[in-house]
Amino acid sequence: MKAKRPSVIWLSFQECTGCTESLTRSHAPTIEDLIFDIISLDYHHTLQAASGEAAESARQQAMEDAFGDYYLIVDGAVPAGETAVCSTISGRSNLDLLQETIQGAKAVIAIGSCAAFGGLPAADPNPTGAAGVSELMERGEIEQKPLINLPGCPPLPVAISSVLAHLVVFEGFPALDDLNRPLSIYAKTVHDRCSRYHFYENEQFAERFDDEGARQGWCLYKLGCKGPTTHNACAVVKWNQGTSFPIEAGHPFLGQGWLLPDSR
């Protein structure tokens, strides 16, 4: 008899579905292995078959069946205060749904920079009053729960799938930094492990995208690369099953979504 898979409820708010797109490209474990063998994904707007009342019934049932023991994933920033009605699901504000669903959560995972730190929706002038999960907890607008932040726009596929697998296998959190980010992914900057690091040390910089330095793979710092201030494992894990990442493809690392919250 198989052990019961942990229940996961995924709430999508002010987001672009990029984090879900990233998850579907995971290869270690694959999305199929994750949702069929490791977790029970009981509610997810994009991946679930149900819609309308049936979808909301599934969420309510999952909350009831696994109250106090399910993992809550939040994807996207959350409008709050007088502007909470800027984003609604089934006639209810995002904040209202989050306040209800977080009550029975064992832990919360904020997927993507929007959920973790507010991201683009929270950029000035922030007309919707968008905020990340940690900020809402600090302000007392949602219940305090153990929290993992996985910033990125989107996060690496393996960052999402491996954290979920870790929670299930080890029944606990991975080691986190002071911003609740897994050290295995965010401990070092992209610059620290960049394949062009030696060019930086030798002060060999591309000045234009089409100059001789660019053709020879020199450092892209002068072209706006944010690798030195971006904490992520892109240079090691890479994208598309370890194929490449922006700098290897000849483009400066934009750092979109990986900067600290006071840098957005």
Contacts in CASP RR format, 6 or more apart in sequence:
PFRMAT RR
TARGET T0000
AUTHOR 0000-0000-0000
METHOD contacts of the structure
MODEL  1
MKAKRPSVIWLSFQECTGCTESLTRSHAPTIEDLIFDIISLDYHHTLQAA
SGEAAESARQQAMEDAFGDYYLIVDGAVPAGETAVCSTISGRSNLDLLQE
TIQGAKAVIAIGSCAAFGGLPAADPNPTGAAGVSELMERGEIEQKPLINL
PGCPPLPVAISSVLAHLVVFEGFPALDDLNRPLSIYAKTVHDRCSRYHFY
ENEQFAERFDDEGARQGWCLYKLGCKGPTTHNACAVVKWNQGTSFPIEAG
HPFLGQGWLLPDSR
4 40 0 8 1.000
5 37 0 8 1.000
5 38 0 8 1.000
5 39 0 8 1.000
5 40 0 8 1.000
5 168 0 8 1.000
6 39 0 8 1.000
6 40 0 8 1.000
6 66 0 8 1.000
6 69 0 8 1.000
6 70 0 8 1.000
6 71 0 8 1.000
6 167 0 8 1.000
6 168 0 8 1.000
7 39 0 8 1.000
7 40 0 8 1.000
7 42 0 8 1.000
7 62 0 8 1.000
7 65 0 8 1.000
7 66 0 8 1.000
7 69 0 8 1.000
7 70 0 8 1.000
7 71 0 8 1.000
8 39 0 8 1.000
8 40 0 8 1.000
8 41 0 8 1.000
8 42 0 8 1.000
8 70 0 8 1.000
8 71 0 8 1.000
8 72 0 8 1.000
8 73 0 8 1.000
8 164 0 8 1.000
9 42 0 8 1.000
9 43 0 8 1.000
9 59 0 8 1.000
9 62 0 8 1.000
9 63 0 8 1.000
9 70 0 8 1.000
9 71 0 8 1.000
9 72 0 8 1.000
9 73 0 8 1.000
9 101 0 8 1.000
9 105 0 8 1.000
10 41 0 8 1.000
10 43 0 8 1.000
10 44 0 8 1.000
10 45 0 8 1.000
10 47 0 8 1.000
10 73 0 8 1.000
10 75 0 8 1.000
11 43 0 8 1.000
11 72 0 8 1.000
11 73 0 8 1.000
11 74 0 8 1.000
11 75 0 8 1.000
11 94 0 8 1.000
11 97 0 8 1.000
11 98 0 8 1.000
11 101 0 8 1.000
12 20 0 8 1.000
12 44 0 8 1.000
12 45 0 8 1.000
12 46 0 8 1.000
12 75 0 8 1.000
12 76 0 8 1.000
13 74 0 8 1.000
13 75 0 8 1.000
13 76 0 8 1.000
13 77 0 8 1.000
13 78 0 8 1.000
13 79 0 8 1.000
13 87 0 8 1.000
13 94 0 8 1.000
13 98 0 8 1.000
13 114 0 8 1.000
13 115 0 8 1.000
14 76 0 8 1.000
14 77 0 8 1.000
14 78 0 8 1.000
14 79 0 8 1.000
14 87 0 8 1.000
14 94 0 8 1.000
14 114 0 8 1.000
14 121 0 8 1.000
14 128 0 8 1.000
14 130 0 8 1.000
15 75 0 8 1.000
15 76 0 8 1.000
15 77 0 8 1.000
15 112 0 8 1.000
15 114 0 8 1.000
15 115 0 8 1.000
17 46 0 8 1.000
18 153 0 8 1.000
18 154 0 8 1.000
19 75 0 8 1.000
19 76 0 8 1.000
19 111 0 8 1.000
19 112 0 8 1.000
19 115 0 8 1.000
19 154 0 8 1.000
19 155 0 8 1.000
19 160 0 8 1.000
20 44 0 8 1.000
20 46 0 8 1.000
20 47 0 8 1.000
20 75 0 8 1.000
21 154 0 8 1.000
22 154 0 8 1.000
22 155 0 8 1.000
22 156 0 8 1.000
22 157 0 8 1.000
22 160 0 8 1.000
23 31 0 8 1.000
23 34 0 8 1.000
23 157 0 8 1.000
23 160 0 8 1.000
23 161 0 8 1.000
24 31 0 8 1.000
24 157 0 8 1.000
25 31 0 8 1.000
25 157 0 8 1.000
25 239 0 8 1.000
25 240 0 8 1.000
26 34 0 8 1.000
26 157 0 8 1.000
26 158 0 8 1.000
26 160 0 8 1.000
26 161 0 8 1.000
27 157 0 8 1.000
27 158 0 8 1.000
27 241 0 8 1.000
28 158 0 8 1.000
28 161 0 8 1.000
28 162 0 8 1.000
29 37 0 8 1.000
29 38 0 8 1.000
29 161 0 8 1.000
29 162 0 8 1.000
29 165 0 8 1.000
30 161 0 8 1.000
31 161 0 8 1.000
34 161 0 8 1.000
34 164 0 8 1.000
34 165 0 8 1.000
35 41 0 8 1.000
35 47 0 8 1.000
38 164 0 8 1.000
38 165 0 8 1.000
38 168 0 8 1.000
39 71 0 8 1.000
39 164 0 8 1.000
39 168 0 8 1.000
41 47 0 8 1.000
41 48 0 8 1.000
42 58 0 8 1.000
42 59 0 8 1.000
42 61 0 8 1.000
42 62 0 8 1.000
42 66 0 8 1.000
42 70 0 8 1.000
43 55 0 8 1.000
43 58 0 8 1.000
43 59 0 8 1.000
43 62 0 8 1.000
45 55 0 8 1.000
45 89 0 8 1.000
48 55 0 8 1.000
48 58 0 8 1.000
50 57 0 8 1.000
50 58 0 8 1.000
52 90 0 8 1.000
53 90 0 8 1.000
55 90 0 8 1.000
56 90 0 8 1.000
59 101 0 8 1.000
62 70 0 8 1.000
63 70 0 8 1.000
63 100 0 8 1.000
63 101 0 8 1.000
63 104 0 8 1.000
67 104 0 8 1.000
68 104 0 8 1.000
68 105 0 8 1.000
68 106 0 8 1.000
69 106 0 8 1.000
70 104 0 8 1.000
70 105 0 8 1.000
70 106 0 8 1.000
71 105 0 8 1.000
71 106 0 8 1.000
71 107 0 8 1.000
71 108 0 8 1.000
71 109 0 8 1.000
71 164 0 8 1.000
71 167 0 8 1.000
72 101 0 8 1.000
72 102 0 8 1.000
72 104 0 8 1.000
72 105 0 8 1.000
72 107 0 8 1.000
72 108 0 8 1.000
72 109 0 8 1.000
72 145 0 8 1.000
73 108 0 8 1.000
73 109 0 8 1.000
73 111 0 8 1.000
74 98 0 8 1.000
74 108 0 8 1.000
74 109 0 8 1.000
74 110 0 8 1.000
74 111 0 8 1.000
74 115 0 8 1.000
74 133 0 8 1.000
75 111 0 8 1.000
75 112 0 8 1.000
75 114 0 8 1.000
75 115 0 8 1.000
76 111 0 8 1.000
76 112 0 8 1.000
76 114 0 8 1.000
76 115 0 8 1.000
76 118 0 8 1.000
76 121 0 8 1.000
76 132 0 8 1.000
77 114 0 8 1.000
77 115 0 8 1.000
77 118 0 8 1.000
77 119 0 8 1.000
77 121 0 8 1.000
77 122 0 8 1.000
77 128 0 8 1.000
77 130 0 8 1.000
77 131 0 8 1.000
77 132 0 8 1.000
78 87 0 8 1.000
78 94 0 8 1.000
78 95 0 8 1.000
78 98 0 8 1.000
78 115 0 8 1.000
78 130 0 8 1.000
78 131 0 8 1.000
78 132 0 8 1.000
78 133 0 8 1.000
78 136 0 8 1.000
79 85 0 8 1.000
79 86 0 8 1.000
79 87 0 8 1.000
79 93 0 8 1.000
79 94 0 8 1.000
79 95 0 8 1.000
79 121 0 8 1.000
79 128 0 8 1.000
79 129 0 8 1.000
79 130 0 8 1.000
80 95 0 8 1.000
80 129 0 8 1.000
80 130 0 8 1.000
80 131 0 8 1.000
80 136 0 8 1.000
80 139 0 8 1.000
80 141 0 8 1.000
81 95 0 8 1.000
81 129 0 8 1.000
81 141 0 8 1.000
83 127 0 8 1.000
83 128 0 8 1.000
83 129 0 8 1.000
84 93 0 8 1.000
84 94 0 8 1.000
84 95 0 8 1.000
84 96 0 8 1.000
85 93 0 8 1.000
86 127 0 8 1.000
86 128 0 8 1.000
86 129 0 8 1.000
87 93 0 8 1.000
87 94 0 8 1.000
87 128 0 8 1.000
88 94 0 8 1.000
89 97 0 8 1.000
95 136 0 8 1.000
95 141 0 8 1.000
95 142 0 8 1.000
98 133 0 8 1.000
98 136 0 8 1.000
98 142 0 8 1.000
99 141 0 8 1.000
99 142 0 8 1.000
99 143 0 8 1.000
102 108 0 8 1.000
102 142 0 8 1.000
102 143 0 8 1.000
102 145 0 8 1.000
103 143 0 8 1.000
105 145 0 8 1.000
106 145 0 8 1.000
106 146 0 8 1.000
107 145 0 8 1.000
107 146 0 8 1.000
107 147 0 8 1.000
107 148 0 8 1.000
107 167 0 8 1.000
107 173 0 8 1.000
108 133 0 8 1.000
108 145 0 8 1.000
108 146 0 8 1.000
108 147 0 8 1.000
108 148 0 8 1.000
109 147 0 8 1.000
109 148 0 8 1.000
109 150 0 8 1.000
109 163 0 8 1.000
109 164 0 8 1.000
110 116 0 8 1.000
110 132 0 8 1.000
110 133 0 8 1.000
110 134 0 8 1.000
110 147 0 8 1.000
110 148 0 8 1.000
110 149 0 8 1.000
110 150 0 8 1.000
110 151 0 8 1.000
111 150 0 8 1.000
111 154 0 8 1.000
111 155 0 8 1.000
111 160 0 8 1.000
112 150 0 8 1.000
112 151 0 8 1.000
112 152 0 8 1.000
112 153 0 8 1.000
112 154 0 8 1.000
112 155 0 8 1.000
112 257 0 8 1.000
113 119 0 8 1.000
113 120 0 8 1.000
113 151 0 8 1.000
113 152 0 8 1.000
113 153 0 8 1.000
113 256 0 8 1.000
113 257 0 8 1.000
113 258 0 8 1.000
113 264 0 8 1.000
114 120 0 8 1.000
114 121 0 8 1.000
114 122 0 8 1.000
114 130 0 8 1.000
114 132 0 8 1.000
114 153 0 8 1.000
115 132 0 8 1.000
115 133 0 8 1.000
116 132 0 8 1.000
116 133 0 8 1.000
116 134 0 8 1.000
116 149 0 8 1.000
116 150 0 8 1.000
116 151 0 8 1.000
116 152 0 8 1.000
116 261 0 8 1.000
117 132 0 8 1.000
117 134 0 8 1.000
117 135 0 8 1.000
117 149 0 8 1.000
117 151 0 8 1.000
117 257 0 8 1.000
117 261 0 8 1.000
117 264 0 8 1.000
118 130 0 8 1.000
118 131 0 8 1.000
118 132 0 8 1.000
118 135 0 8 1.000
118 261 0 8 1.000
118 264 0 8 1.000
119 130 0 8 1.000
119 132 0 8 1.000
119 153 0 8 1.000
119 257 0 8 1.000
119 264 0 8 1.000
120 153 0 8 1.000
121 128 0 8 1.000
121 130 0 8 1.000
122 129 0 8 1.000
122 130 0 8 1.000
122 131 0 8 1.000
122 132 0 8 1.000
122 264 0 8 1.000
123 264 0 8 1.000
131 139 0 8 1.000
131 141 0 8 1.000
133 142 0 8 1.000
133 147 0 8 1.000
133 149 0 8 1.000
134 147 0 8 1.000
134 149 0 8 1.000
134 180 0 8 1.000
136 142 0 8 1.000
137 143 0 8 1.000
137 144 0 8 1.000
137 145 0 8 1.000
137 147 0 8 1.000
146 173 0 8 1.000
147 180 0 8 1.000
148 163 0 8 1.000
148 173 0 8 1.000
148 174 0 8 1.000
148 176 0 8 1.000
148 180 0 8 1.000
148 181 0 8 1.000
148 182 0 8 1.000
149 179 0 8 1.000
149 180 0 8 1.000
149 181 0 8 1.000
150 159 0 8 1.000
150 160 0 8 1.000
150 163 0 8 1.000
150 181 0 8 1.000
150 182 0 8 1.000
150 185 0 8 1.000
151 181 0 8 1.000
151 186 0 8 1.000
151 257 0 8 1.000
151 258 0 8 1.000
152 232 0 8 1.000
152 256 0 8 1.000
152 257 0 8 1.000
152 258 0 8 1.000
153 256 0 8 1.000
153 257 0 8 1.000
153 258 0 8 1.000
155 185 0 8 1.000
156 185 0 8 1.000
156 232 0 8 1.000
156 233 0 8 1.000
156 234 0 8 1.000
156 237 0 8 1.000
156 239 0 8 1.000
157 239 0 8 1.000
158 237 0 8 1.000
159 182 0 8 1.000
159 185 0 8 1.000
159 233 0 8 1.000
159 237 0 8 1.000
162 184 0 8 1.000
163 174 0 8 1.000
163 182 0 8 1.000
166 172 0 8 1.000
166 173 0 8 1.000
166 174 0 8 1.000
167 173 0 8 1.000
174 182 0 8 1.000
174 183 0 8 1.000
174 184 0 8 1.000
175 182 0 8 1.000
175 183 0 8 1.000
175 184 0 8 1.000
176 182 0 8 1.000
176 183 0 8 1.000
177 183 0 8 1.000
177 186 0 8 1.000
177 187 0 8 1.000
179 186 0 8 1.000
179 260 0 8 1.000
179 261 0 8 1.000
181 231 0 8 1.000
184 233 0 8 1.000
185 232 0 8 1.000
185 233 0 8 1.000
185 237 0 8 1.000
186 231 0 8 1.000
186 232 0 8 1.000
186 233 0 8 1.000
186 258 0 8 1.000
187 231 0 8 1.000
188 231 0 8 1.000
188 233 0 8 1.000
189 227 0 8 1.000
189 228 0 8 1.000
189 229 0 8 1.000
189 230 0 8 1.000
189 231 0 8 1.000
189 232 0 8 1.000
190 226 0 8 1.000
190 227 0 8 1.000
190 228 0 8 1.000
190 230 0 8 1.000
190 231 0 8 1.000
190 232 0 8 1.000
190 234 0 8 1.000
190 235 0 8 1.000
190 247 0 8 1.000
190 253 0 8 1.000
190 255 0 8 1.000
190 258 0 8 1.000
191 197 0 8 1.000
191 200 0 8 1.000
191 227 0 8 1.000
191 228 0 8 1.000
191 229 0 8 1.000
191 230 0 8 1.000
193 233 0 8 1.000
193 235 0 8 1.000
193 236 0 8 1.000
194 200 0 8 1.000
194 227 0 8 1.000
194 235 0 8 1.000
194 247 0 8 1.000
195 235 0 8 1.000
195 247 0 8 1.000
195 248 0 8 1.000
196 217 0 8 1.000
196 218 0 8 1.000
196 219 0 8 1.000
196 220 0 8 1.000
196 247 0 8 1.000
197 219 0 8 1.000
199 205 0 8 1.000
199 217 0 8 1.000
199 218 0 8 1.000
199 219 0 8 1.000
200 219 0 8 1.000
200 221 0 8 1.000
204 213 0 8 1.000
204 218 0 8 1.000
204 219 0 8 1.000
205 213 0 8 1.000
205 218 0 8 1.000
205 219 0 8 1.000
205 220 0 8 1.000
205 221 0 8 1.000
205 222 0 8 1.000
206 213 0 8 1.000
206 214 0 8 1.000
206 217 0 8 1.000
206 218 0 8 1.000
206 219 0 8 1.000
206 220 0 8 1.000
206 222 0 8 1.000
206 223 0 8 1.000
207 213 0 8 1.000
207 222 0 8 1.000
207 223 0 8 1.000
208 214 0 8 1.000
208 223 0 8 1.000
209 223 0 8 1.000
214 220 0 8 1.000
214 223 0 8 1.000
214 250 0 8 1.000
217 250 0 8 1.000
219 225 0 8 1.000
220 247 0 8 1.000
220 250 0 8 1.000
220 251 0 8 1.000
220 252 0 8 1.000
220 253 0 8 1.000
221 228 0 8 1.000
221 252 0 8 1.000
223 252 0 8 1.000
224 252 0 8 1.000
225 247 0 8 1.000
225 252 0 8 1.000
225 253 0 8 1.000
226 252 0 8 1.000
226 253 0 8 1.000
226 254 0 8 1.000
226 255 0 8 1.000
226 259 0 8 1.000
227 247 0 8 1.000
227 253 0 8 1.000
227 255 0 8 1.000
229 255 0 8 1.000
229 259 0 8 1.000
229 263 0 8 1.000
230 253 0 8 1.000
230 255 0 8 1.000
230 258 0 8 1.000
230 259 0 8 1.000
231 258 0 8 1.000
231 260 0 8 1.000
232 258 0 8 1.000
234 245 0 8 1.000
234 246 0 8 1.000
234 253 0 8 1.000
235 245 0 8 1.000
235 247 0 8 1.000
238 244 0 8 1.000
238 245 0 8 1.000
238 248 0 8 1.000
239 245 0 8 1.000
245 253 0 8 1.000
246 252 0 8 1.000
246 253 0 8 1.000
246 254 0 8 1.000
247 253 0 8 1.000
257 264 0 8 1.000
END
